[in-house]
């Protein structure tokens, strides 16, 4: 299997740190790492240029990371509500995407791009889910996504109540004993 040798310009999750020489498949390099400017090809000229600019790149990376950490402190514990149509069983008609989470975060006052939202698995049912928002390759924050059919249902879910098909049915209120009998025929208590 052919591979391409690259030098990472920033930390890439599950691949390596800045400055590391890595071997990846050509498609991953061509379609993701090179266009996103996360890596450069490991040629003699590029290695020399990287060695010359390394301190400047590390300083820029440190500045961006500190900025991301400050933002993460300000918005820690962020929770967003997304209203969607769903069936009686609680399964959505469609799914919640990274764009939906980014839009809901913007409505809550925290602007993120959809590329920054990481969904480990698609959200396809009502309930509360945790997603990650990557502010910097080394800084991520958890965001609680409350998916509900209505704002009232979202409030109930936020309080910890179960909703949907798995929720316990509300108990029927006990009727007044007098309402069960015809007028004037209510039995005396204790008499059989």
Wavefront OBJ file of the C-alpha trace (Angstrom):
o trace
v 0.000 0.000 0.000
v 1.458 3.353 -1.022
v 1.806 6.082 1.596
v 2.728 9.752 1.574
v 5.161 11.299 4.059
v 4.036 14.590 5.624
v 5.122 17.010 8.347
v 2.269 18.027 10.658
v 1.799 21.778 11.097
v -0.556 21.259 14.066
v -1.751 18.493 16.340
v -4.081 16.095 14.528
v -6.189 13.794 16.685
v -5.218 10.125 16.433
v -2.277 10.992 14.151
v 0.381 13.081 15.886
v 1.751 16.343 17.257
v 3.077 19.414 15.456
v 6.388 18.778 13.726
v 6.080 15.007 13.540
v 6.856 13.158 10.324
v 3.902 10.882 9.557
v 3.007 8.429 6.825
v -0.612 8.481 5.664
v -2.627 7.223 2.737
v -2.555 9.493 -0.315
v -6.298 10.211 -0.205
v -6.179 11.356 3.435
v -3.273 13.667 2.622
v -4.757 14.992 -0.640
v -8.351 15.429 0.565
v -7.956 16.490 4.207
v -4.515 17.278 5.626
v -3.070 19.328 2.760
v -6.173 21.436 1.868
v -6.869 22.156 5.567
v -3.234 23.270 5.960
v -2.679 20.790 8.776
v 0.400 19.313 7.099
v 2.916 19.840 4.315
v 4.702 17.310 2.139
v 8.013 16.145 3.606
v 10.334 17.397 0.837
v 13.819 18.799 1.540
v 12.651 22.360 0.877
v 9.575 22.013 3.108
v 11.578 20.387 5.928
v 14.067 23.255 5.811
v 11.302 25.867 5.742
v 9.507 24.144 8.627
v 12.696 24.005 10.725
v 13.212 27.738 10.088
v 9.572 28.666 10.928
v 9.029 26.141 13.741
v 9.399 28.603 16.640
v 7.019 31.055 14.997
v 4.451 28.277 14.357
v 4.756 27.028 17.955
v 4.239 30.576 19.286
v 1.128 31.031 17.104
v -0.176 27.640 18.226
v 0.377 28.504 21.899
v -1.444 31.839 21.486
v -4.429 30.184 19.749
v -4.553 27.455 22.426
v -4.571 29.987 25.285
v -7.354 31.903 23.541
v -9.337 28.680 23.105
v -8.844 27.814 26.795
v -10.225 31.216 27.841
v -13.268 30.686 25.636
v -13.707 27.163 27.041
v -13.765 28.554 30.596
v -16.416 31.131 29.658
v -18.774 28.649 28.002
v -18.209 25.578 30.156
v -21.462 23.763 30.836
v -23.128 25.024 27.648
v -26.470 23.379 26.984
v -28.553 23.942 23.857
v -32.133 22.976 23.007
v -33.111 21.715 19.566
v -36.807 21.305 18.775
v -37.606 18.536 16.250
v -40.579 16.484 15.160
v -40.547 12.933 16.440
v -42.775 9.899 16.516
v -44.544 8.520 19.578
v -41.589 6.232 20.284
v -39.268 9.243 20.472
v -37.381 8.579 17.246
v -36.789 11.681 15.144
v -37.985 12.165 11.587
v -34.396 12.596 10.384
v -31.453 13.338 12.666
v -29.669 16.217 14.379
v -26.553 17.237 12.451
v -23.414 19.161 13.376
v -24.880 22.188 11.579
v -27.980 22.047 13.825
v -25.787 22.016 16.947
v -23.673 24.909 15.603
v -26.812 26.955 14.821
v -28.283 26.264 18.282
v -24.969 27.254 19.906
v -24.967 30.515 17.936
v -28.514 31.204 19.135
v -27.251 30.644 22.703
v -24.523 33.254 22.150
v -21.548 30.971 21.379
v -20.502 30.989 17.730
v -18.885 27.792 16.432
v -18.506 26.377 12.955
v -20.104 23.097 12.012
v -16.625 21.662 11.361
v -15.846 22.207 15.052
v -18.774 20.063 16.234
v -17.874 16.381 16.631
v -20.779 13.931 16.693
v -19.513 10.499 17.734
v -22.792 9.016 16.530
v -25.838 10.572 14.894
v -28.562 11.896 17.200
v -31.730 10.159 16.047
v -34.006 10.271 19.084
v -35.291 12.774 21.607
v -33.329 13.104 24.815
v -30.112 14.647 26.049
v -26.848 13.891 24.237
v -23.260 15.036 24.767
v -21.267 16.308 21.788
v -17.749 17.712 21.617
v -16.821 21.109 20.212
v -13.186 21.413 19.150
v -12.007 24.969 19.789
v -8.364 24.104 19.106
v -6.681 20.770 18.307
v -5.754 20.543 22.006
v -8.910 22.123 23.536
v -12.371 20.569 23.364
v -15.490 21.314 25.389
v -18.557 19.157 25.976
v -21.936 20.591 24.962
v -25.235 19.120 26.164
v -27.776 18.890 23.364
v -31.378 18.629 24.563
v -33.488 17.330 21.659
v -37.226 17.607 22.284
v -40.572 17.969 20.506
v -41.507 21.188 22.327
v -39.935 23.733 24.692
v -42.041 22.327 27.549
v -40.723 18.829 26.867
v -37.160 20.205 26.775
v -37.676 21.773 30.211
v -38.965 18.457 31.591
v -35.955 16.621 30.141
v -33.590 19.213 31.622
v -35.126 18.593 35.060
v -34.385 14.884 34.638
v -37.856 13.619 33.807
v -38.175 10.894 31.188
v -40.343 11.715 28.197
v -41.528 9.743 25.198
v -42.536 6.099 24.976
v -40.172 4.971 27.774
v -41.658 7.460 30.271
v -43.902 5.983 32.930
v -47.559 6.788 32.385
v -48.983 9.430 34.694
v -51.181 7.779 37.337
v -54.913 8.312 36.945
v -56.257 10.548 39.710
v -58.356 8.707 42.279
v -62.030 9.571 41.735
v -64.097 10.794 44.641
v -65.979 7.871 46.156
v -69.239 9.813 45.971
v -68.829 10.185 42.197
v -68.927 6.387 41.776
v -72.413 5.976 43.249
v -75.804 7.348 42.402
v -76.838 10.416 44.352
v -78.145 9.543 47.822
v -76.746 5.980 47.791
v -73.236 6.681 49.145
v -72.358 3.958 51.707
v -71.618 4.946 55.259
v -67.964 4.561 56.205
v -67.339 1.429 58.237
v -70.758 -0.148 57.414
v -70.831 -3.195 55.203
l 1 2 3 4 5 6 7 8 9 10 11 12 13 14 15 16 17 18 19 20 21 22 23 24 25 26 27 28 29 30 31 32 33 34 35 36 37 38 39 40 41 42 43 44 45 46 47 48 49 50 51 52 53 54 55 56 57 58 59 60 61 62 63 64 65 66 67 68 69 70 71 72 73 74 75 76 77 78 79 80 81 82 83 84 85 86 87 88 89 90 91 92 93 94 95 96 97 98 99 100 101 102 103 104 105 106 107 108 109 110 111 112 113 114 115 116 117 118 119 120 121 122 123 124 125 126 127 128 129 130 131 132 133 134 135 136 137 138 139 140 141 142 143 144 145 146 147 148 149 150 151 152 153 154 155 156 157 158 159 160 161 162 163 164 165 166 167 168 169 170 171 172 173 174 175 176 177 178 179 180 181 182 183 184 185 186 187 188 189 190 191 192
